[in-house]
Amino acid sequence: MGVNLMSRVENCTGSPMVLEMIDWRACPAVEYVPERVSGDPSFVNCRMKVSQLVDWLNRGHTVEEFANTYHMDVDLLRLAVRYLKDNPPVETVDLTGCPGVDLNRWGEPSFAGSGIRVEALFNFLKAGRSASEFAATYEWAGIDDGHVTTVLAHVRH
């Protein structure tokens, strides 16, 4: 599969504070479950992140090899690949200058001092959960409604 499946969401700005996220909600093979794999898009009824399949394919392996290695339904995987190739919606969020957001040790925009990726908030919301539920879930990391409101206000502005 010699094509880079993630080329549509590579950050064109060069800024690590700009998130470009594929919206997987219309893909029947993928779901957002906040309690599973940090809310990252994962395959239906599974703890396997979609990004793992994409990384696998970008390294030159096949869907069939992935299915065999991880004991997954090859048709489910093919649905996700087809969705990705069909130009899914991409959400761009610029967090540059957002108070309360800094880069974590992996260079990802995170709630300041917590290491919790801001992308997790957007995945949480895509799962149909509220911003307050996100704050309550990550209260242990020092995130409260004020932090979440600050990020959302920055994005809407």
C-alpha positions as CSV (number, residue, x, y, z in Angstrom):
1,M,0.0,0.0,0.0
2,G,2.6,2.7,-0.9
3,V,0.3,5.7,-0.1
4,N,0.7,7.7,3.1
5,L,-2.9,7.5,4.5
6,M,-2.3,10.3,6.9
7,S,-1.1,12.8,4.3
8,R,-4.5,14.6,4.4
9,V,-4.0,15.5,8.1
10,E,-0.3,16.4,8.2
11,N,0.0,19.7,9.9
12,C,0.7,22.2,7.1
13,T,1.5,25.1,9.5
14,G,4.5,23.4,11.1
15,S,3.1,24.5,14.5
16,P,2.7,21.8,17.1
17,M,-0.1,23.9,18.6
18,V,-2.3,23.3,15.5
19,L,-4.3,20.1,15.7
20,E,-5.7,18.6,12.5
21,M,-8.0,15.7,13.4
22,I,-9.9,13.3,11.3
23,D,-13.6,13.1,12.3
24,W,-14.4,9.4,12.3
25,R,-18.0,9.6,13.5
26,A,-19.4,8.7,10.1
27,C,-17.3,5.6,9.8
28,P,-19.3,2.5,10.9
29,A,-16.0,0.7,11.8
30,V,-14.9,3.3,14.4
31,E,-16.2,4.7,17.6
32,Y,-15.2,7.2,20.2
33,V,-15.4,5.8,23.8
34,P,-13.9,8.1,26.4
35,E,-13.2,5.3,28.7
36,R,-11.2,3.3,26.1
37,V,-7.7,4.1,24.9
38,S,-7.9,7.7,26.3
39,G,-10.9,8.4,24.0
40,D,-8.9,8.0,20.8
41,P,-10.8,6.7,17.8
42,S,-10.9,2.9,18.1
43,F,-12.4,0.1,16.2
44,V,-16.0,-0.9,17.3
45,N,-16.0,-3.0,20.4
46,C,-12.2,-3.1,20.5
47,R,-9.3,-1.4,22.3
48,M,-7.4,-1.1,19.1
49,K,-6.8,2.5,18.0
50,V,-7.3,3.4,14.4
51,S,-4.0,5.1,14.4
52,Q,-2.3,1.8,14.9
53,L,-3.7,0.4,11.7
54,V,-2.7,3.6,9.8
55,D,0.9,3.4,11.2
56,W,1.0,-0.3,10.2
57,L,-0.1,0.5,6.6
58,N,2.2,3.4,6.3
59,R,5.1,1.1,7.2
60,G,4.2,-1.0,4.1
61,H,2.2,-3.8,5.7
62,T,-1.2,-4.9,4.6
63,V,-4.7,-4.9,6.1
64,E,-4.7,-8.7,6.0
65,E,-1.4,-8.9,7.9
66,F,-2.8,-6.5,10.6
67,A,-6.0,-8.6,10.8
68,N,-4.1,-11.8,11.3
69,T,-1.5,-10.3,13.7
70,Y,-4.2,-8.7,16.0
71,H,-7.0,-11.2,15.4
72,M,-9.4,-8.6,13.9
73,D,-12.2,-8.6,11.4
74,V,-10.6,-7.7,8.0
75,D,-13.8,-6.3,6.7
76,L,-14.0,-3.9,9.6
77,L,-10.5,-2.8,8.9
78,R,-11.2,-2.3,5.2
79,L,-14.2,-0.1,6.1
80,A,-11.9,2.2,8.0
81,V,-9.3,2.3,5.2
82,R,-12.0,3.1,2.6
83,Y,-13.3,5.9,4.9
84,L,-9.9,7.4,5.2
85,K,-9.2,7.2,1.4
86,D,-12.6,8.9,0.7
87,N,-11.4,12.3,2.2
88,P,-13.1,12.3,5.6
89,P,-13.8,15.6,7.3
90,V,-10.8,17.1,9.0
91,E,-11.2,19.4,12.0
92,T,-8.5,22.0,12.4
93,V,-8.0,23.6,15.9
94,D,-5.4,26.3,16.4
95,L,-4.4,26.4,20.1
96,T,-1.6,29.0,19.5
97,G,-1.7,31.5,22.3
98,C,-4.3,29.6,24.3
99,P,-3.8,30.2,28.0
100,G,-3.7,26.9,29.9
101,V,-2.3,24.9,27.0
102,D,1.3,23.8,26.6
103,L,3.2,21.0,24.9
104,N,3.6,17.8,26.8
105,R,6.8,15.7,26.7
106,W,5.8,14.2,23.4
107,G,5.2,17.6,21.8
108,E,1.4,17.5,21.8
109,P,-0.9,20.3,22.9
110,S,-2.0,19.5,26.5
111,F,-3.7,21.0,29.4
112,A,-0.9,22.9,31.1
113,G,0.9,20.9,33.8
114,S,-1.3,17.8,33.3
115,G,0.1,16.0,30.2
116,I,-3.6,15.4,29.2
117,R,-3.8,16.0,25.5
118,V,-6.3,18.7,24.4
119,E,-7.3,16.3,21.6
120,A,-8.8,14.1,24.2
121,L,-11.3,16.8,25.0
122,F,-12.5,16.9,21.3
123,N,-12.7,13.1,21.2
124,F,-14.7,13.2,24.4
125,L,-17.1,15.7,22.8
126,K,-17.4,13.6,19.6
127,A,-18.4,10.7,21.8
128,G,-21.5,12.8,22.8
129,R,-20.2,13.6,26.3
130,S,-20.1,17.1,27.8
131,A,-17.3,19.4,28.6
132,S,-18.2,19.2,32.3
133,E,-18.0,15.4,32.1
134,F,-14.5,15.7,30.6
135,A,-13.5,18.0,33.5
136,A,-14.9,15.6,36.1
137,T,-13.2,12.6,34.4
138,Y,-9.8,14.3,34.4
139,E,-10.2,16.1,37.8
140,W,-7.4,13.8,39.1
141,A,-5.0,15.5,36.7
142,G,-6.0,19.0,37.9
143,I,-8.3,19.8,35.0
144,D,-11.5,21.6,36.0
145,D,-14.4,23.3,34.2
146,G,-12.4,26.6,34.0
147,H,-9.6,24.9,32.1
148,V,-12.0,23.3,29.6
149,T,-14.0,26.5,29.2
150,T,-10.8,28.4,28.4
151,V,-9.8,26.0,25.7
152,L,-13.3,26.0,24.1
153,A,-13.6,29.8,24.2
154,H,-10.2,30.1,22.5
155,V,-11.2,27.7,19.8
156,R,-14.6,29.4,19.2
157,H,-13.0,32.9,19.0
